[in-house]
């Protein structure tokens, strides 16, 4: 009886299996729990959105631009000691992880990753000025 180990004999042959997956149900249209959909259904600019607090963003889940606004009664995260917090758009903070350091470039230059002082007992981390 002969046994063959073909590993290494055909390095140029690669087998790829593709499984189609729908991501629409798993990704929130507005990306995060801080925002919700706002009218109209589609937009080109933030001025197209009916709510003055809404922004026109590209939704990966819907493959188009949509209006999103802050959730009612949401407490947006804040940096400690009144440090400046960079935002994406009008109000969205740049979220990061505690394992981030200045060298990791998760936060823009001049900012570091710190726990928010007013949300989730410091479990939410945001970029704050150094």
C-alpha positions in Angstrom: 0.0 0.0 0.0 1.3 3.4 -0.9 0.5 6.7 0.8 1.2 10.0 -0.8 1.7 13.3 0.9 0.8 15.9 -1.8 1.5 18.9 0.4 4.3 20.8 -1.2 4.1 19.0 -4.6 1.6 21.4 -6.1 2.3 24.8 -4.5 0.8 26.6 -7.5 -2.6 25.0 -7.0 -4.8 26.8 -4.6 -8.4 25.8 -3.8 -10.8 28.6 -2.9 -14.3 28.0 -1.7 -16.7 30.9 -1.9 -19.9 30.9 0.1 -22.3 33.8 -0.6 -23.3 35.6 2.6 -25.9 38.3 3.0 -24.6 41.1 5.3 -27.7 43.3 5.3 -29.2 41.8 8.4 -26.0 41.9 10.5 -24.8 45.4 9.8 -26.7 48.4 11.0 -27.5 50.9 8.2 -26.0 53.7 10.2 -22.9 51.7 11.4 -23.3 52.1 15.1 -25.7 52.3 18.0 -25.3 56.1 18.3 -27.2 56.8 15.1 -30.6 55.9 13.5 -32.1 56.4 10.1 -33.6 59.7 9.2 -35.7 60.8 6.2 -35.4 60.9 3.2 -34.5 57.4 2.1 -31.5 58.5 0.0 -29.3 61.7 -0.1 -26.4 63.2 -1.9 -25.5 65.9 0.7 -26.3 66.4 4.4 -28.5 69.3 3.4 -30.8 66.8 1.7 -31.7 65.3 5.1 -34.9 66.7 6.6 -33.5 66.7 10.2 -30.8 69.4 10.8 -28.9 67.0 13.0 -28.7 64.3 10.4 -25.8 63.5 8.1 -25.7 61.9 4.7 -23.4 58.9 4.9 -22.7 56.0 2.6 -24.2 52.8 4.1 -22.4 49.6 3.2 -25.4 47.6 4.3 -27.7 49.4 1.8 -25.1 50.2 -0.9 -26.3 53.8 -1.1 -26.1 57.2 0.7 -28.7 57.5 3.5 -29.5 60.1 6.2 -28.6 59.2 9.8 -29.1 61.2 12.9 -28.2 60.8 16.6 -30.5 58.5 18.6 -33.0 60.4 20.8 -31.7 60.9 24.3 -28.2 59.5 23.4 -25.3 60.4 25.6 -22.4 61.0 23.3 -19.0 60.0 24.8 -16.7 62.7 26.2 -13.0 62.9 26.8 -11.6 63.3 30.3 -10.7 66.7 31.7 -12.4 68.5 28.8 -9.8 67.3 26.3 -10.7 68.0 22.7 -12.3 65.1 20.8 -12.0 64.8 17.0 -15.2 63.9 15.3 -16.2 62.4 12.0 -18.8 64.6 10.5 -20.9 66.7 12.9 -20.8 64.6 16.1 -19.5 61.1 15.6 -16.4 60.5 17.8 -13.5 58.3 16.6 -13.8 55.0 18.5 -10.7 53.1 19.3 -9.6 50.2 21.6 -7.6 50.3 24.8 -4.8 48.3 23.2 -4.1 51.3 21.0 -1.0 53.4 21.5 0.1 56.5 19.7 2.3 54.3 17.5 -0.6 52.2 16.3 -2.2 55.1 14.4 -5.7 54.2 15.4 -6.2 57.8 16.5 -5.1 60.8 14.5 -1.7 62.3 15.2 -1.8 64.3 18.5 -4.6 62.1 20.0 -4.6 59.0 22.2 -7.2 56.4 23.0 -8.9 56.9 26.3 -12.1 55.7 28.1 -15.1 57.9 27.8 -15.9 59.6 31.1 -19.6 59.6 30.7 -20.7 56.3 29.0 -20.7 52.6 29.9 -18.5 52.9 33.0 -15.5 53.8 30.8 -16.0 50.7 28.5 -16.3 52.9 25.4 -13.0 54.3 24.2 -12.5 57.3 22.0 -9.7 59.4 20.6 -8.8 62.4 22.8 -6.2 65.2 22.4 -2.9 64.4 24.1 
